[in-house]
């Protein structure tokens, strides 16, 4: 069973590659999290050669870092949306819906 996952990995790597900016696409965060789960499952099986395990681990680290950056930006946006001034009035400003990246 792990061999099927291993055979799928290279094509899945290309599909999940968000280095080119695909992380901005709708649903990309969720797709990255799903892929990260697949990578963890595959690595936990322990049936891969070392070199392939290292490639998957590297992909997983990249996905985890990008996903954390997305979460950090979302948290910052929520904090800004919920902020109030000293008198309790909402603090408003233009919100750029585009990512900073």
Secondary structure, DSSP 8 states (H G I E B T S, - for coil): -HHHHHHHHHHHHHHT--TTTGGGSTTHHHHHHHHHHHHHHHHHHT-S-HHHHHHHHHHHHHHHHHHHHHHHHHHHHHHHHH-B-TTS-B-------S---
